[in-house]
Structures are given as C-alpha cells and as structure tokens.
Amino acid sequence: MADTWRLIFNPEGDAADMVAYASALVEGRIAGKYMLSTEKLPDTLVVQGFRQKGILAGADVDINKDTAKKYDIKVANYPRSGRGGPKPVGTVNLAEVLKTSSRKFNAVETAPDDPAVLLYTSGTTGRPKGVTLTHRNFAQQCINVSKVLPLDESDTIVLVLPLFHVYGLSNGLISGVYFGTRMTLVPQYSPAKLLEAIEHSKATVLIAIPTMYMHLLQIARTRKASIPKSLRLCVSGGAPLSLTTLREFEEAFQTRIAEGYGLTETTSSVCLNKSGEAFKPGSIGPAAEGVEMRVFDDNDAEVPDGQEGEIVIRSDVVTPGYWNNPEETAEAIRDGWLHTGDLGYRDADGFFFITDRKKDLIIRGGFNISPREIEELLFTHPAIQDAAVIAVHDKRDREAVKACVVLHEGQSVTEREVLDFCSQNLADYKVPKYVEFRPSLPKSATGKILRKELREGYHDDRLLDKQSAGRKEQPHG
C-alpha cells in the first residue's frame, strides 16, 4: 500500500484548502504542503479539516469583511486577473503579448470557404455537433444585415450576449466590426448593469433576448428617473417575445424592436419581423435578402402557400456541415437545402409562421437544450426506471425544463435529490427546474413517448394557431 497510495492529512486547514488540494489532484499534480509536481500522480487520499469557518469568494463578490471578522470567519478571495493573477495552464497573458509584439501586423490570408469558427450546438440525439461556419458565411451575413438593419460608424452596439453563441457573435461583434460601429461590452449581465451601459454609452442598437427586454421593462415601470431614449433599434431573438412586452418596451424606451429567426447553422438570423406597419403578430417575418426559404413536405417537394411543412433554407450563410460528422451533415443538408426541423407555413405576403417543431429542442435564454441529453443522464440514476424531459413555462412565463420520471419498484428519491444529481452532471441552464414523479409515461404502440400528453395544458409560444395568426392587427405607432 505504501508504494501505491499516499495520504494527505490536513486536520487544521484554512478555508482555501478545501479546494486547493482537490483542484491540484484533479489537474494531475502531486499535491503536498511543500510540493506541486507534474510527475506521475499516485493514488491519493485527502483527509481535510478546518480550524474555523470560512468563505471562498470570487474577485467580484462583495464580502463585508468587518462582519466576517466580527464572527471570526476567514475570507479567501480569488485573485483578480492581471500580471500578478493566475493563468490557466498553456495560456499567455494578452497584455504581455501586446507589450512585446510588433505594431506591424499582417493578417493571415484565408480562402472564403476556410472554417472561421466551430460552434457546438445540441442536436436531436443529445450529442453536441460542431457547426462549421466559414469566412464566406460571416461575410454574407454582414451583407444581409446591411440590407435589413443598416448600421454605420455613428452607431453604438451594446454587447450583452455571450460571444460564444452565434447570436451575439454574428449579429453583435462581427457585424459591429464590419460596419465600424462603436461597441460597449457588458461583462456580467444584470438588468441594472445593462441599463447603465445603455445610458453611459448612449447606445443606439441593442441585441438581446426576450428575458432581458422583460427585465429592462420592469425597471422602466418602477424607476422614477428618466429612461434612456438613445436606442433607435432593438433586435430580439433566441426565443419568442410576447406582443405585450414588445409594445410596452417600445413605448417606454421610444424605440422599435425587430424579432429575428435563425439557427447556428445559418450564421444567426435569416428572417426579421420588423415592428411597424408591416409587422405581423406571430410571424418570424419574410426571408432576408440573400436568403431563400421554402416549405417542403416529407418528400422534399415544395408545398403551396398556407400549407404546413418543414421550413428549409438555402443561402451562403448556411454552414457547409458539421465538423467530422458526415452522417448528420447529410441528414440536415439535402440538395443544398438546410432542413431546420421547424414546421410552419408561408402566407401570401411571403411571411413565415412556425406552427410546430420536428425536433423536441427546448430553448432557454437563447440556448438549445436537448431533452435526450438530460434523459440519458437521468437513466443512469439507480432509482430511475424511465424519464422524459419537456418544456414548461415558469412563473415569469419563460421556457423551463421539466423532468417526468418513473422510479424502479421499491425505490424512492426526492425532487431535490434528482435536481442535485443533474446539477453535478449538466451545465446550469440544462438542469431541470421541475420534477414530476409518475407511475408511467404515455407511449405510442411503437414505444415512442407521447410528449404532447405530458405537456397537457402547456402552450408553446412558437406553436401558432393559423386562424388567430391570420387575423389582421392594427399597426402601432
């Protein structure tokens, strides 16, 4: 045992020791009081104790140290980034690179169809797929934006969306650089910080998701001070924006909101339903210039206007395929047409409407969540026999994840235990918000789960009633 196992015994450690030794071991280092080595890691047992109560806090977390001291609580703050701060293994500090780099810069020549980025998105199988987006894809997207939402050097765009997501990356950062706009970053989102950024920068363009517009509207309803009126244009995407929120926001901020529709595979937006006289409630708008959109039946034949089918897209903004995944590529892109998995129809004016989803994806905060991925995790829980994951609305009317589970006979588990199990194995935004225990799940004769029966009483905002959508609505000023 002495040759293969090692004991770290630290019965009177500090608060920071709680993660220090464990983190070193996970990183593959030999953790010891006076040694951090990259040699081969032996099997190690850590026995950890603490002398007193402690708080581990990030650099930006405000801790009242006087109160902590009063109650004899140690505070360990994660150091801020910078020359003196920690750097992940294998990385270099940008400031140091800039100090030692030459001012003479020559861009590397690339071909238009060379990959520019790989963005991973959830699919129907639950396994993330790497969407290849090329330089041509982004260039065409900027050209399309210039036709429907012209930007110029006088504009200031608020970048509040994550830039690892196609929505913020393509419509915000890359379009901003392409048109030479000013850009202001909101490093960590909160409604107050976003409003402050709009006021301070006198922003003219806001690209956000519905939740953010709802938050800003709540501030506008309660705020006594004036609301900034500099926004000339707002774009909402990632999920449906309710008509009530749209109207109230436009009135409070004296601006216009255009709702976009797109996918990671289309370099973001391909449709835009602009507020104003041409606005149609429930529609995703007409296809943008430079984009072909049609509605196909199951045999990939185009259907007449008003008839439901799958929405397909062809354009230079469409991905050439999934990275190292020819099977998924061949399934999604057939004869040059990207099959979106969204069912809908086109009206006589060329406006598209989504009526159903071929895919069972859940969209929360602009992110795609695959029910299959969560279900496969739930199947690994020893107490769970069967599981199905669906979308529901939370108290704020946002789409949330709900897990319906069937337990093995004689097994018992609480909702909290199921949620904790998911939290340990999933990204935060994928963790179910609700758990329902059921004696069985409704299934078809072939064993397929009937999700519609599980969603009884749940209305999906993207599933449109064609009759109600067809009613004319008075344009708003």
C-alpha positions in Angstrom: 0.0 0.0 0.0 2.8 2.4 0.8 4.1 2.2 -2.7 0.9 3.0 -4.4 -1.2 5.1 -2.0 -0.4 8.4 -0.4 -2.2 10.2 2.4 -2.6 14.0 2.8 -3.6 14.7 6.3 -4.6 18.3 7.0 -6.8 18.4 10.0 -6.4 22.2 10.7 -6.6 23.7 7.2 -7.7 27.1 6.0 -10.9 27.8 4.0 -9.0 27.9 0.8 -7.5 24.4 1.4 -11.0 23.0 0.8 -10.5 23.3 -2.9 -6.7 23.7 -3.2 -5.7 20.1 -2.7 -8.6 18.6 -4.6 -8.1 21.0 -7.5 -4.4 20.1 -7.7 -5.2 16.4 -7.8 -7.8 16.9 -10.5 -5.3 18.8 -12.6 -3.0 15.9 -12.4 -0.5 17.3 -9.9 1.1 15.7 -6.8 -0.4 17.9 -4.1 1.5 18.4 -0.9 2.2 21.1 1.6 5.6 22.0 0.0 5.3 20.4 -3.4 3.4 20.8 -6.6 4.8 18.5 -9.2 3.8 17.3 -12.7 5.2 13.9 -12.1 3.0 10.8 -12.3 0.1 11.1 -9.9 -0.2 8.4 -7.2 -3.5 7.4 -5.7 -4.1 9.9 -3.0 -6.4 10.1 0.0 -7.1 13.5 1.4 -8.3 14.0 4.9 -9.3 17.6 5.4 -10.3 19.5 8.4 -10.8 23.2 9.2 -9.8 25.3 12.1 -12.6 27.8 11.7 -15.5 28.9 9.5 -14.5 30.4 6.1 -15.9 32.0 2.9 -14.5 31.3 -0.5 -15.4 34.3 -2.8 -14.7 35.3 -6.4 -12.8 38.5 -7.1 -16.0 40.4 -7.9 -18.0 39.2 -5.0 -18.6 41.9 -2.3 -18.0 40.5 1.1 -18.4 42.5 4.3 -15.1 41.7 5.8 -15.8 43.6 9.0 -18.9 41.5 9.7 -16.9 38.4 8.8 -14.2 39.4 11.2 -16.7 40.1 14.0 -18.0 36.5 13.7 -14.4 35.1 13.3 -15.0 34.0 9.7 -12.0 33.8 7.4 -12.5 35.2 3.9 -10.4 33.9 0.9 -10.8 35.9 -2.3 -10.0 34.5 -5.7 -7.3 36.9 -7.0 -8.2 39.2 -9.9 -6.7 38.6 -13.3 -3.7 40.6 -14.4 0.1 40.2 -14.4 0.0 39.0 -10.8 -3.0 36.8 -11.2 -3.2 33.1 -12.1 -3.2 31.9 -15.7 -4.7 28.6 -16.9 -2.1 26.1 -18.0 -0.8 26.6 -21.5 -2.1 30.2 -21.9 -0.3 33.5 -22.1 -1.3 36.9 -20.8 -2.7 39.2 -23.6 -1.2 42.3 -22.0 2.2 40.7 -22.1 1.8 39.7 -25.8 0.8 43.3 -26.7 3.8 44.8 -24.9 6.3 42.6 -26.8 4.5 42.4 -30.2 5.3 44.5 -33.3 2.9 47.2 -34.4 3.3 45.8 -38.0 0.5 43.3 -38.4 -0.3 41.3 -41.5 -3.5 39.2 -41.5 -3.1 35.6 -42.5 -4.6 35.0 -45.9 -7.6 32.7 -45.9 -9.9 31.3 -48.5 -13.6 32.2 -48.3 -14.6 28.7 -47.6 -12.0 28.0 -44.9 -13.5 27.4 -41.4 -13.7 30.6 -39.3 -15.2 29.1 -36.1 -16.7 25.9 -34.8 -19.8 26.4 -32.6 -21.2 23.4 -30.8 -25.0 23.0 -30.6 -27.3 20.4 -29.2 -29.0 18.1 -31.7 -31.9 15.7 -31.5 -29.6 12.9 -30.5 -28.4 14.8 -27.5 -24.8 14.7 -28.6 -23.4 18.2 -29.4 -22.5 18.8 -33.0 -19.7 21.2 -34.2 -21.2 23.6 -36.7 -18.6 24.8 -39.1 -19.0 28.5 -40.1 -16.8 29.8 -42.8 -15.5 33.3 -43.6 -17.9 33.4 -46.5 -20.8 32.6 -44.1 -19.9 35.6 -41.9 -19.3 37.9 -44.9 -22.7 37.1 -46.4 -24.4 37.5 -43.0 -23.0 41.1 -42.8 -24.2 41.8 -46.3 -27.6 40.5 -45.4 -27.6 42.7 -42.2 -26.8 45.8 -44.4 -30.0 45.2 -46.4 -32.4 44.9 -43.4 -30.7 46.6 -40.5 -28.2 49.1 -41.9 -25.5 50.1 -39.3 -22.8 52.8 -39.6 -19.9 54.5 -37.7 -22.4 56.6 -35.8 -23.9 53.6 -34.1 -23.0 52.2 -30.7 -24.0 48.5 -30.1 -24.4 47.0 -26.6 -22.8 43.6 -26.5 -24.6 41.9 -23.6 -25.0 38.5 -25.2 -22.3 35.8 -24.8 -19.9 35.9 -27.8 -19.5 32.1 -27.8 -23.2 32.0 -29.0 -23.9 32.7 -32.7 -26.5 35.4 -31.9 -24.1 37.7 -30.1 -21.0 36.7 -32.2 -22.5 37.2 -35.6 -25.1 40.0 -35.2 -23.2 41.8 -32.5 -19.4 41.6 -32.6 -18.7 40.7 -36.2 -21.4 43.0 -37.7 -20.1 45.8 -35.4 -16.6 45.3 -36.7 -17.8 45.0 -40.3 -19.7 48.3 -40.2 -17.2 50.1 -38.0 -19.6 50.8 -35.1 -18.6 51.5 -31.6 -19.3 48.7 -29.2 -19.7 48.6 -25.4 -19.4 45.3 -23.5 -21.4 44.2 -20.5 -19.0 41.7 -18.9 -21.6 40.2 -16.5 -25.3 40.6 -17.1 -27.7 42.2 -14.7 -30.6 44.4 -15.7 -29.1 47.4 -13.8 -25.7 46.9 -15.5 -27.3 46.7 -18.9 -29.3 49.9 -18.3 -26.2 51.6 -17.1 -24.3 50.6 -20.2 -27.1 51.9 -22.4 -27.1 55.3 -20.6 -23.4 55.7 -20.3 -22.6 54.8 -23.9 -25.7 56.5 -25.4 -26.2 53.2 -27.2 -28.2 53.2 -30.4 -28.6 49.4 -31.0 -29.4 46.7 -28.5 -29.3 43.0 -29.5 -30.8 40.9 -26.7 -33.1 38.0 -25.8 -36.7 38.4 -24.5 -35.8 37.9 -20.9 -33.5 41.0 -21.0 -36.3 43.1 -22.5 -38.6 42.0 -19.8 -36.1 42.9 -17.1 -35.5 46.4 -18.6 -39.2 46.9 -18.8 -39.6 46.0 -15.1 -37.0 48.7 -14.3 -38.8 51.2 -16.5 -42.1 50.6 -14.7 -40.7 51.3 -11.3 -37.9 53.8 -12.0 -38.6 57.4 -11.1 -35.6 58.8 -13.1 -35.8 59.1 -16.9 -35.3 56.1 -19.1 -32.6 56.5 -21.9 -34.1 57.3 -25.3 -31.0 56.8 -27.4 -31.9 53.4 -28.8 -33.0 53.7 -32.4 -33.2 49.9 -33.0 -33.5 46.8 -30.9 -33.4 43.2 -32.1 -34.9 40.3 -30.1 -34.1 36.6 -30.8 -33.4 33.2 -29.3 -37.0 32.8 -28.1 -40.4 34.4 -28.8 -41.1 37.9 -27.4 -44.6 38.5 -26.3 -46.6 41.1 -28.1 -47.4 42.9 -24.8 -43.7 43.2 -23.8 -42.8 44.4 -27.3 -45.5 47.1 -27.2 -44.7 48.3 -23.7 -41.0 48.3 -24.2 -41.3 50.3 -27.4 -43.4 52.9 -25.7 -41.2 53.2 -22.6 -37.9 53.4 -24.5 -39.2 55.2 -27.6 -37.7 52.7 -30.0 -38.5 49.8 -32.3 -38.0 46.1 -31.8 -37.4 43.6 -34.7 -37.8 39.9 -33.9 -35.3 37.6 -35.7 -35.3 34.0 -36.5 -32.2 31.9 -37.3 -30.0 29.0 -36.3 -26.4 28.4 -35.5 -26.3 26.6 -38.9 -27.4 29.8 -40.7 -24.9 32.1 -39.0 -27.8 33.5 -37.0 -30.7 35.5 -38.4 -32.3 34.7 -41.7 -35.7 36.3 -41.1 -36.8 39.6 -39.5 -40.3 40.6 -38.4 -39.9 44.4 -38.1 -42.2 46.3 -35.8 -44.3 48.9 -37.7 -46.9 48.8 -40.4 -45.6 45.6 -42.0 -45.5 43.8 -38.6 -47.5 40.5 -38.3 -48.0 39.1 -34.8 -46.8 35.5 -34.5 -44.7 35.6 -37.7 -40.9 35.3 -37.9 -41.1 37.6 -40.9 -40.1 37.3 -44.5 -36.8 35.8 -45.7 -33.9 38.3 -45.6 -32.4 39.4 -48.9 -29.8 36.9 -49.9 -31.7 34.0 -48.2 -34.0 31.5 -49.9 -36.7 30.0 -47.6 -39.3 27.5 -48.7 -41.6 24.9 -47.1 -41.1 21.3 -48.0 -43.2 18.1 -47.5 -41.7 14.8 -46.3 -40.6 14.1 -49.9 -38.7 17.3 -50.1 -41.2 18.8 -52.5 -42.3 22.4 -52.1 -45.9 22.9 -50.8 -48.2 25.8 -51.7 -48.6 28.9 -49.5 -50.7 28.3 -46.4 -49.9 24.6 -46.3 -47.8 23.3 -43.4 -44.4 21.6 -44.0 -40.8 21.8 -42.9 -39.0 25.2 -43.3 -35.8 24.8 -45.4 -33.2 27.4 -46.1 -30.6 27.9 -48.9 -28.0 30.7 -48.8 -24.3 31.5 -48.4 -25.0 31.9 -44.7 -25.7 28.2 -44.4 -23.0 26.0 -42.8 -21.1 23.6 -45.1 -21.7 21.0 -42.5 -20.9 19.5 -39.0 -17.3 19.0 -38.1 -16.2 15.4 -38.7 -19.8 14.3 -38.8 -20.8 13.4 -42.4 -23.9 11.5 -41.3 -25.5 14.4 -39.5 -24.5 16.7 -42.3 -26.1 14.5 -45.0 -29.3 14.3 -42.9 -29.5 18.1 -42.3 -28.4 19.4 -45.7 -30.0 17.8 -48.8 -29.6 19.1 -52.3 -28.3 22.4 -50.9 -31.2 23.0 -48.6 -30.8 23.1 -44.8 -33.7 21.3 -43.1 -34.4 23.3 -39.9 -36.6 20.8 -38.1 -39.2 23.6 -37.7 -42.7 23.1 -39.2 -44.6 26.0 -40.5 -46.1 27.8 -43.5 -45.7 30.8 -45.7 -48.6 33.2 -46.3 -49.4 35.1 -49.5 -47.3 38.1 -48.4 -44.2 35.9 -48.0 -44.2 36.0 -44.2 -43.3 32.7 -42.5 -45.0 31.2 -39.4 -43.8 28.4 -37.2 -46.5 26.0 -36.2 -44.7 23.1 -34.7 -41.3 21.6 -34.1 -39.9 18.4 -35.6 -37.2 18.5 -33.0 -38.0 18.4 -29.3 -35.4 21.0 -28.5 -36.1 23.3 -25.6 -34.9 26.9 -25.9 -34.0 28.7 -22.7 -32.3 32.1 -22.7 -31.4 31.6 -26.3 -29.6 28.3 -25.8 -30.8 25.0 -27.3 -31.3 22.2 -24.8 -31.7 18.6 -25.9 -34.2 16.6 -23.9 -32.4 13.5 -25.0 -29.2 14.6 -23.3 -30.9 15.1 -20.0 -33.0 11.9 -20.3 -29.9 9.8 -20.9 -28.3 11.3 -17.7 -31.5 10.5 -15.7 -31.4 6.9 -17.0 -28.0 6.5 -15.2 -29.6 7.3 -11.8 -30.1 3.9 -9.9 -33.6 4.8 -8.7 -35.0 6.0 -12.1 -36.6 3.5 -14.5 -37.9 5.8 -17.2 -37.7 9.5 -17.9 -39.0 12.2 -20.3 -38.0 15.8 -20.5 -40.3 18.5 -21.8 -40.6 22.3 -21.9 -43.0 24.2 -19.5 -43.4 27.8 -18.5 -42.0 29.1 -15.2 -43.6 31.8 -13.1 -42.1 34.5 -15.2 -43.5 32.9 -18.4 -40.1 31.8 -19.6 -39.5 28.3 -21.0 -38.1 26.0 -18.4 -37.1 22.3 -18.3 -39.3 19.7 -16.6 -38.4 16.1 -16.0 -41.1 13.4 -15.8 -39.6 10.3 -14.1 -40.8 6.8 -13.3 -39.0 5.1 -10.4 -38.0 1.5 -10.1 -40.3 -0.6 -7.9 -39.3 -0.2 -4.3 -37.1 2.8 -4.9 -37.6 6.3 -3.5 -35.9 9.6 -4.3 -36.8 13.2 -3.7 -37.1 16.0 -6.2 -34.2 17.8 -4.6 -32.0 14.7 -5.0 -32.9 14.4 -8.7 -32.1 18.1 -9.2 -28.8 17.8 -7.3 -27.9 14.8 -9.5 -28.5 16.8 -12.6 -26.6 19.8 -11.3 -23.5 17.7 -10.8 -23.5 16.5 -14.4 -25.1 19.2 -16.5 -24.5 22.9 -17.4 -26.6 25.1 -15.2 -29.0 26.2 -17.9 -29.8 22.5 -18.7 -30.7 21.5 -15.2 -34.5 20.8 -14.8 -36.4 23.3 -12.8 -39.2 20.9 -12.0 -39.5 17.2 -11.4 -42.8 15.2 -11.7 -43.0 11.6 -10.4 -45.3 9.5 -12.4 -46.4 5.8 -12.3 -45.8 5.5 -16.1 -45.1 7.6 -19.2 -47.6 7.8 -22.1 -46.3 5.9 -25.1 -47.4 5.0 -28.6 -47.8 1.5 -29.9 -44.2 1.6 -31.0 -43.0 2.7 -27.6 -42.4 6.3 -28.5 -43.0 8.8 -25.7 -46.1 11.0 -26.3 -44.7 14.3 -25.2 -47.9 16.2 -26.1 -49.8 14.3 -23.4 -47.1 15.2 -20.9 -47.5 18.8 -22.0 -51.2 18.9 -21.4 -52.2 22.4 -20.5 -48.9 23.8 -21.7 -48.9 26.3 -24.6 -45.7 26.7 -26.6 -45.5 30.3 -27.9 -43.8 29.1 -31.0 -46.7 26.9 -32.0 -49.1 29.2 -33.7 -52.8 28.9 -34.3 -53.1 29.7 -38.0 -56.5 31.2 -37.7 -55.6 33.6 -34.9 -52.3 34.5 -36.7 -54.2 35.3 -39.9 -56.3 38.0 -38.2 -55.3 41.5 -39.2 -54.0 43.6 -36.4 -53.9 47.4 -36.5 -50.4 48.7 -37.0 -49.0 50.6 -33.9 -47.3 53.9 -34.0 
